[in-house]
Amino acid sequence: MLTEIGKFLRRYRIDNGLLLKDMAGKVGVTSAYLSAVENGKKRPTEDLVGKIINAYDLDSEKAIELKEAYFRSVNEISISTAGYSTEQTNLGLIFARKIDSLTSDEINSLIKILDSKR
């Protein structure tokens, strides 16, 4: 799943004709790591953001866009559903879509139900 920072990096690379391996080399990380960041498999670091801003001399608008994408990305949760049944996957998706509309009482009820299954 592409994160906000992954979308930014991929779009920036494509718009500027950059290969992933070239960007990785220029900012001092491996291609595998940068690819994993783009694809949401690894969490980006603030250090990486700074290296990209400096290496590509991003203007203030692009630098702010990258930093905002970073902060949105580090607040995201990625869960692999490999090995889960269709029902389990659907439950996770429904929960993700509805979590912001649940009341505190509903959340506490769900926590009690799930904690009792341990």
C-alpha positions in Angstrom: 0.0 0.0 0.0 1.4 3.3 -1.0 1.8 5.8 1.8 1.6 9.6 1.4 5.4 9.8 1.4 5.6 6.9 -1.1 3.2 8.7 -3.4 5.3 11.9 -3.1 8.6 10.1 -3.8 7.3 8.1 -6.7 5.6 11.1 -8.3 8.8 13.2 -7.8 11.0 10.6 -9.3 8.7 10.1 -12.4 8.2 13.8 -12.9 12.0 14.4 -12.8 12.9 11.3 -14.8 14.8 9.7 -11.9 15.4 6.0 -11.4 14.8 4.6 -7.9 18.4 3.4 -7.7 19.8 6.8 -8.6 17.7 8.6 -6.0 18.7 6.0 -3.4 22.4 6.4 -4.2 22.1 10.2 -4.1 20.5 10.2 -0.6 22.7 7.4 0.7 20.3 4.6 1.2 19.8 1.2 -0.6 17.4 0.8 -3.5 15.6 -1.9 -1.5 15.1 0.5 1.5 13.8 3.3 -0.7 11.5 0.9 -2.6 10.2 -0.4 0.7 9.5 3.2 1.9 7.7 4.0 -1.4 5.6 0.9 -1.0 4.8 1.4 2.7 6.7 -1.7 3.8 9.3 0.4 5.8 8.7 3.5 7.8 10.6 6.5 6.6 12.8 8.5 8.9 13.0 12.2 9.4 16.7 11.9 8.4 15.7 10.5 5.0 13.4 13.5 4.5 16.2 15.9 5.2 18.6 14.0 2.9 16.1 14.2 0.0 15.5 17.9 0.6 19.2 18.6 0.6 20.2 16.2 -2.2 17.6 17.6 -4.6 17.6 21.2 -3.3 13.9 21.2 -3.0 12.2 24.6 -3.0 10.2 25.5 0.1 6.9 24.4 -1.4 8.2 20.9 -2.3 10.0 20.6 1.0 6.8 21.4 2.9 4.9 19.0 0.8 7.4 16.2 1.5 7.5 16.9 5.2 3.7 16.9 5.4 3.6 13.6 3.5 6.2 12.2 6.0 4.1 13.2 9.0 1.0 11.7 7.5 2.8 8.5 6.7 4.3 8.0 10.1 0.8 8.2 11.5 -0.5 5.4 9.3 -0.7 1.8 10.2 -0.1 -1.0 7.7 -1.3 -4.5 8.4 -0.5 -7.5 6.2 -3.6 -9.7 5.6 -1.5 -12.5 4.2 -2.9 -15.8 5.6 -6.1 -14.2 6.9 -9.5 -15.5 5.7 -11.8 -13.3 3.6 -13.9 -12.7 6.7 -10.9 -11.6 8.8 -9.8 -9.3 6.0 -13.3 -7.8 5.6 -13.5 -7.3 9.4 -10.3 -5.3 9.4 -11.4 -3.2 6.4 -14.8 -2.5 8.0 -13.1 -1.5 11.3 -10.7 0.8 9.5 -13.5 2.5 7.6 -15.7 2.9 10.7 -13.3 3.6 13.6 -13.6 7.4 13.4 -17.4 7.1 13.9 -17.3 4.9 17.0 -18.2 6.3 20.4 -15.9 5.7 23.4 -18.4 3.2 24.7 -18.5 1.3 21.5 -14.7 1.2 21.4 -14.5 0.0 25.0 -17.0 -2.7 24.2 -15.0 -3.9 21.3 -11.8 -3.9 23.3 -13.5 -6.0 26.0 -14.7 -8.5 23.4 -11.3 -8.8 21.7 -9.4 -8.9 25.0 -11.6 -11.8 26.2 -10.5 -13.9 23.2 -6.9 -14.0 24.4 
